C-alpha cells in the first residue's frame, strides 16, 4: 500500500500543478509563445472538465451511478497530461528513438499513477479510465502541435525546473482540491453535497478494528 500511496502522491495537485506551470515557463523561455499558449489552453480544458464533472455530481448528483462515476479523476487527468509532455520535451533534441522512448516512459508512469487511485480507494475504475483518457488526449494534442515548433532552450533547463518539484512536493502538505470543488458545488447548487454510494476500496475503519481485535487476541 505504501508503494501505491507514493505513486498516488505524484499525481497530486501540489506536484502536477507546478509541473504544468514549469512546462509553460520552459516553453516561454524557448521563445515559443504560441506553443506555450497551446499547452495552457489544452491543460486548462482538461482541468475544467475535471471540475465541471465533479461539481455536477456534488452539487446536483449528475453522474453515471451504474458506472460508479461521480467525476473525472483529477490525479489521472493531470498525470496523463503532464508526465508524457514533460518526458517528451526533456528529450526533444534527442534522436527520434530516444524521444519516442521517453514519451512512452512518461505515458507508462502516468498510467501507473492513475491506476494507483484504485488500490488507495480514491476512485472507481470508470473515473480513473475516463480521467486518464482526457489527460492522454491533452498530451497527444500537445505533442502533435509541438512537432511543428522547436523550442530554443535545451531539455536540461526543463529538468532543472521539474526534478526539485518531483522530489520535494510529494512530501509537502497536499492541496485540498477535492474539498474546494465540493465547496464550490455546494455554493452553486445550494444543496448538500451528493455522497458516493459505492465503495472504492476496503473499509479502512473496519480493517483497523479487525487489526485491533487480532492484536488483543494475540496478546491474550
Secondary structure as UniProt FT lines:
FT   HELIX           2..9
FT   TURN            10..11
FT   HELIX           13..29
FT   TURN            30..31
FT   HELIX           33..60
FT   HELIX           65..67
FT   HELIX           74..90
FT   TURN            91..93
FT   HELIX           96..119
FT   TURN            120..121
FT   HELIX           125..146
FT   TURN            147..148
FT   HELIX           155..168
FT   HELIX           169..171
FT   HELIX           177..189
FT   HELIX           204..219
//
